[in-house]
């Protein structure tokens, strides 16, 4: 590392659940911090088809990756995944800390365990910033209904410890900010909303490609992670209702992305006799996402109502809006806060899957309404939900954090 880079405040970003730069939020934050004059290094898992190098430097961001097998099965799988990730992250962080002091350890959850890395490399002057992506207790509750009490008690304890040790918290929406203040007892002036938001220089509609509709008049699209809590199975059942019960064979549906539930979703589509209607692309390059969303007539946000989803901001919702597309969503608090009248809503508990499918069909049949909704969504993103707004909030939060008196990581201010 050069003398010039040593003079810049040094930031170590920790992320466990996605590789970088595939993790769009972490990548945007990393580049924004580099542009603001910070020396940024990221520790994250390797990807499977991309982000496979152990080390790479991109746009001034130094990225250190470790091998990690995602969890399968029940809680034991997550204990193994998180334990492996923590061991690798501590190992790499200690090596990097040996090169010189780290000014900020920036930990992205899940899991709420990465404060242990900050403790492992603590030095006088190291700040700990918690980047609150998920409410982990609610995440585990949604994944493991009636899960072991010890597991849930541990998850809540780790969340409390993370909030307690944090010098500052950045979070994705106002609901998470309230959780940090009320549940985590973090002083309000140390909690900043930094929304996950699309870069509007990249999320720009292009000319539609009719071939992507596979010979049908209409295209529905889902973009995002396919985990047990993401409701992709609800979207598939809604498509089955639209196709078989309502007798519509005039649409194609493309599901973009991957995740723990990907194989299960592919099997479910086959069981629902949707092989000629539904297509799964897996994770694809940005140009393919841009083409598909530009061609889509309606986009799908099927996250069911539960304690996690109701207060979480979904990246896909803002990305649909940035591409001027109307969407169908279950009735979630933060979905309404984000999308407003750029979406139509049905009951949020996942029981009204038939209504979800019917609303998709209604939008197919009303091109003027689709155009109005899409224009409203794009305008809303441009005015208040773009990455430019989030970038300014992030840089301000960092400036305030760096300016505060240094303290021990074990002592709450």
C-alpha positions in Angstrom: 0.0 0.0 0.0 1.4 3.4 -0.9 2.2 6.3 1.5 -0.6 8.3 -0.1 -3.2 5.6 0.6 -2.0 5.3 4.2 -2.8 9.0 4.8 -6.4 8.4 3.8 -8.8 7.1 6.4 -8.8 3.3 6.0 -12.2 1.4 5.8 -12.6 -2.3 6.1 -16.1 -3.5 4.8 -17.3 -6.9 5.9 -20.1 -8.7 4.0 -21.0 -12.4 4.3 -24.1 -13.2 2.3 -23.0 -12.1 -1.2 -19.8 -11.6 -3.2 -18.6 -8.1 -4.2 -19.2 -6.4 -6.6 -22.2 -8.6 -7.1 -23.7 -7.1 -3.9 -24.9 -3.9 -5.5 -25.4 -2.0 -2.3 -22.0 -2.8 -0.9 -20.4 -2.0 -4.3 -22.1 1.4 -4.5 -21.0 2.2 -1.0 -17.4 1.1 -1.6 -17.1 3.3 -4.7 -18.8 6.3 -3.0 -16.3 6.1 -0.1 -13.3 5.8 -2.5 -14.6 8.9 -4.3 -14.9 10.7 -1.0 -11.2 10.0 -0.2 -11.3 6.8 1.9 -9.0 3.8 1.3 -11.5 0.9 1.1 -11.0 -2.8 1.4 -13.7 -5.4 1.3 -13.8 -8.9 2.8 -16.5 -11.2 1.3 -17.2 -14.7 0.1 -16.3 -15.8 -3.4 -19.0 -16.2 -6.0 -19.7 -19.4 -7.9 -19.8 -18.1 -11.5 -18.5 -14.5 -11.0 -16.4 -12.8 -8.4 -14.3 -16.0 -8.1 -10.8 -14.5 -7.6 -9.3 -14.6 -4.2 -8.1 -11.0 -4.6 -8.9 -8.2 -7.0 -8.7 -4.4 -7.1 -11.5 -2.7 -9.1 -12.0 1.1 -9.3 -9.7 1.6 -6.3 -11.5 -0.9 -4.1 -9.4 -3.8 -2.9 -11.5 -7.0 -2.5 -10.4 -10.0 -0.5 -12.6 -13.1 -1.0 -12.8 -16.5 0.8 -14.4 -19.8 -0.1 -17.9 -20.4 1.4 -20.6 -23.0 0.9 -24.1 -21.5 1.5 -26.2 -23.1 4.2 -28.6 -25.9 3.3 -31.2 -27.5 5.6 -32.0 -26.2 9.0 -30.3 -24.0 11.7 -27.3 -26.3 11.8 -26.5 -25.4 8.2 -26.4 -21.7 9.1 -24.2 -22.3 12.1 -21.7 -24.0 9.9 -21.9 -21.3 7.2 -21.5 -18.5 9.7 -18.8 -20.1 11.6 -16.7 -20.7 8.5 -17.3 -17.2 7.2 -16.3 -15.7 10.6 -13.1 -17.7 10.7 -12.1 -16.6 7.3 -13.1 -13.0 7.9 -11.1 -12.7 11.1 -8.1 -14.4 9.4 -8.1 -11.9 6.6 -8.9 -8.9 8.8 -6.0 -9.6 11.1 -3.6 -9.8 8.1 -4.9 -6.5 6.8 -4.7 -4.9 10.2 -1.1 -5.9 10.5 -0.4 -3.4 7.6 -1.6 -0.5 9.6 -4.5 0.9 11.7 -8.1 0.4 10.4 -10.1 3.6 11.0 -13.6 2.1 10.4 -14.8 -1.5 10.4 -18.0 -1.4 8.4 -20.0 -4.6 9.0 -23.0 -5.5 6.8 -25.5 -8.0 8.2 -26.7 -10.8 8.1 -25.3 -12.3 10.3 -25.1 -10.1 13.4 -21.8 -11.6 14.3 -19.3 -9.4 12.5 -18.8 -7.2 15.5 -16.5 -10.0 16.6 -14.2 -9.1 13.8 -14.0 -5.5 14.9 -13.1 -6.7 18.4 -10.5 -9.1 17.0 -8.6 -6.2 15.3 -9.5 -3.4 17.7 -7.0 -0.7 18.1 -7.3 2.8 19.6 -9.2 4.8 17.1 -11.0 2.1 15.3 -14.7 2.9 14.8 -17.4 0.3 14.3 -20.2 1.1 11.8 -23.1 -1.3 11.5 -24.7 -1.4 8.0 -28.2 -2.8 8.9 -29.4 -4.7 5.9 -31.8 -7.2 7.6 -33.7 -7.6 10.9 -32.0 -10.9 11.6 -34.3 -12.1 14.5 -37.3 -11.6 12.1 -35.4 -13.2 9.3 -34.8 -16.4 11.4 -38.4 -16.3 12.6 -39.7 -16.3 9.0 -37.3 -19.1 8.0 -37.6 -21.3 11.0 -41.1 -21.1 12.4 -41.1 -22.5 15.9 -37.3 -22.8 15.7 -35.2 -23.7 18.8 -35.5 -21.3 21.6 -31.7 -21.3 22.2 -31.2 -20.3 18.6 -33.6 -17.4 18.7 -32.2 -16.2 22.1 -28.8 -16.2 20.6 -29.8 -14.3 17.5 -31.4 -11.6 19.6 -28.4 -11.4 21.8 -26.1 -10.9 18.9 -28.3 -8.2 17.5 -28.2 -6.4 20.9 -24.4 -6.7 21.0 -24.0 -5.3 17.5 -26.2 -2.3 18.3 -24.4 -1.8 21.6 -20.9 -1.7 20.1 -21.8 0.4 17.0 -20.4 3.9 16.9 -22.9 4.6 14.1 -25.6 2.7 12.2 -26.7 3.1 8.6 -30.0 1.4 7.7 -32.1 0.9 4.6 -35.3 2.7 5.7 -37.1 4.5 8.5 -38.6 1.3 9.9 -35.1 -0.1 10.5 -34.0 3.3 11.9 -36.8 3.0 14.5 -35.6 -0.5 15.3 -32.0 0.7 15.9 -33.2 3.6 18.2 -36.0 1.8 20.1 -34.8 -1.8 20.1 -31.1 -1.2 19.9 -31.0 2.0 22.1 -28.7 3.7 19.6 -28.7 7.5 20.0 -30.9 9.0 17.1 -28.1 11.3 15.9 -26.0 8.2 15.2 -28.5 6.4 13.0 -28.7 7.4 9.3 -31.0 6.1 6.5 -29.0 5.1 3.5 -31.5 3.5 1.2 -30.5 0.8 -1.3 -31.1 2.6 -4.5 -30.4 2.1 -8.2 -27.8 4.2 -10.1 -30.0 6.0 -12.6 -27.1 6.3 -15.0 -27.3 2.5 -15.3 -31.0 1.8 -14.8 -32.2 3.4 -18.0 -34.9 1.8 -20.2 -33.7 0.6 -23.6 -35.6 -0.5 -26.7 -37.8 -3.5 -25.9 -36.8 -6.8 -27.4 -40.0 -8.7 -28.5 -38.0 -12.0 -28.7 -37.8 -12.0 -24.9 -41.6 -12.5 -24.8 -41.2 -15.9 -26.5 -44.0 -15.2 -29.0 -46.5 -13.9 -26.4 -48.1 -10.4 -26.2 -47.1 -9.9 -22.6 -44.1 -10.4 -20.3 -44.1 -10.5 -16.5 -40.7 -10.3 -14.7 -39.4 -11.1 -11.3 -35.9 -9.8 -10.4 -34.1 -10.7 -7.1 -33.0 -13.2 -4.6 -34.9 -16.5 -4.4 -34.9 -17.4 -0.8 -37.5 -19.1 1.4 -38.9 -15.7 2.6 -39.0 -14.0 -0.8 -42.3 -15.4 -2.0 -41.2 -16.6 -5.4 -43.4 -19.7 -4.8 -46.4 -17.3 -4.4 -45.6 -15.6 -7.7 -45.4 -19.0 -9.4 -48.8 -20.0 -8.0 -50.2 -16.7 -9.1 -48.9 -17.3 -12.6 -50.5 -20.8 -12.5 -53.8 -19.2 -11.6 -53.5 -16.7 -14.4 -52.6 -19.4 -16.9 -54.8 -22.4 -15.9 -57.7 -21.0 -13.9 -58.2 -17.8 -15.9 -57.3 -19.5 -19.1 -54.7 -16.9 -20.3 -52.0 -18.2 -22.6 -51.0 -14.7 -23.8 -48.1 -14.1 -21.4 -44.6 -15.3 -20.6 -43.0 -14.9 -17.2 -39.2 -14.6 -16.6 -37.7 -15.0 -13.2 -34.2 -13.5 -12.9 -31.9 -14.3 -10.0 -30.7 -17.1 -7.8 -30.7 -18.1 -4.2 -31.3 -20.9 -1.7 -34.8 -21.7 -3.0 -33.9 -21.6 -6.8 -34.0 -25.3 -7.4 -37.2 -25.6 -5.4 -38.8 -22.9 -7.5 -37.8 -24.6 -10.7 -39.4 -27.8 -9.5 -42.5 -26.1 -8.4 -42.9 -24.4 -11.8 -42.8 -27.9 -13.4 -45.3 -29.3 -10.9 -47.6 -26.4 -11.7 -47.4 -27.2 -15.4 -45.7 -23.9 -16.3 -42.8 -25.2 -18.3 -44.2 -23.5 -21.4 -44.9 -20.2 -19.5 -42.2 -19.6 -17.0 -38.4 -19.2 -17.6 -35.6 -19.1 -15.1 -32.5 -17.2 -16.1 -30.4 -17.5 -13.0 -28.1 -14.6 -12.3 -27.4 -12.6 -15.5 -25.3 -9.6 -16.5 -26.7 -6.1 -16.0 -27.3 -5.7 -19.8 -29.6 -8.7 -19.8 -31.5 -7.4 -16.7 -31.8 -4.0 -18.5 -33.2 -5.7 -21.6 -35.7 -7.9 -19.8 -37.0 -5.1 -17.6 -37.3 -2.8 -20.5 -39.4 -5.4 -22.3 -41.6 -6.4 -19.3 -45.2 -5.2 -19.1 -45.6 -6.0 -15.4 -43.1 -6.7 -12.7 -43.7 -9.0 -9.6 -42.9 -8.3 -6.0 -44.4 -11.3 -4.2 -42.8 -11.0 -0.8 -45.5 -12.2 1.7 -46.5 -10.2 4.7 -44.5 -11.2 7.8 -42.6 -9.4 10.5 -39.5 -9.1 8.3 -40.9 -8.2 5.0 -43.4 -5.7 6.3 -40.7 -3.4 7.4 -38.0 -4.2 4.8 -37.3 -2.2 1.6 -37.0 -4.5 -1.4 -34.3 -3.6 -3.9 -36.4 -5.0 -6.7 -39.2 -2.5 -6.1 -37.0 0.5 -6.6 -35.3 -1.1 -9.6 -38.7 -1.8 -11.3 -39.7 1.8 -10.6 -36.4 3.1 -12.0 -37.1 1.2 -15.2 -40.6 2.8 -15.4 -42.5 -0.4 -14.8 -45.7 -1.0 -12.9 -45.6 -3.7 -10.3 -47.9 -6.0 -8.3 -47.1 -6.4 -4.6 -48.6 -7.8 -1.4 -49.7 -5.0 0.9 -46.5 -4.3 3.0 -45.9 -1.2 4.9 -42.5 -0.4 3.3 -43.7 -1.4 -0.1 -46.3 1.3 0.1 -43.8 3.8 1.5 -41.4 3.1 -1.5 -43.8 2.5 -4.4 -46.9 4.4 -3.6 -49.2 4.4 -6.6 -46.5 2.9 -8.9 -47.8 -0.5 -7.6 -51.1 -2.2 -7.1 -51.5 -4.2 -3.9 -53.3 -7.3 -2.6 -53.5 -8.7 0.9 -50.0 -9.2 2.3 -50.3 -12.6 4.0 -49.8 -14.7 0.9 -53.2 -16.2 1.1 -54.6 -14.1 -1.7 -52.4 -15.6 -4.4 -55.4 -15.7 -6.8 -55.9 -12.0 -6.4 -52.2 -11.4 -7.1 -52.5 -13.2 -10.4 -55.8 -11.4 -11.3 -54.1 -8.0 -10.8 -51.3 -9.0 -13.1 -53.8 -9.8 -15.7 -55.7 -6.5 -15.2 -52.5 -4.6 -15.8 -51.7 -6.6 -18.9 -55.1 -5.4 -20.3 -54.7 -1.7 -19.4 -51.7 -0.3 -21.2 -52.6 3.3 -20.3 -52.6 2.5 -16.6 -49.3 0.7 -16.9 -47.8 3.7 -18.6 -49.1 6.1 -15.9 -47.8 3.9 -13.1 -44.4 3.4 -14.6 -44.0 7.2 -15.2 -44.9 7.9 -11.5 -42.4 5.3 -10.3 -39.6 6.7 -12.3 -40.4 10.2 -11.2 -40.4 9.2 -7.6 -37.1 7.5 -7.9 -35.5 10.5 -9.6 -36.9 12.9 -6.9 -36.1 11.0 -3.7 -35.0 7.4 -4.0 -32.0 7.5 -6.3 -28.5 6.5 -5.3 -27.3 10.2 -5.4 -29.5 10.9 -2.4 -28.2 7.8 -0.6 -24.6 8.5 -1.5 -24.8 12.0 0.1 -26.3 10.4 3.3 -23.5 7.8 3.4 -20.7 10.3 3.0 -22.2 12.6 5.6 -22.6 9.7 8.1 -18.9 8.8 7.6 -17.7 12.4 8.0 -19.6 12.7 11.3 -18.3 9.3 12.5 -14.6 10.1 11.7 -15.0 13.5 13.5 -16.2 12.1 16.8 -13.7 11.4 19.7 -12.2 8.0 19.6 -13.4 5.4 22.2 -12.9 1.8 23.2 -15.1 -0.6 21.2 -16.1 -2.1 24.5 -17.5 1.2 26.0 -20.8 2.6 24.9 -20.6 6.4 24.5 
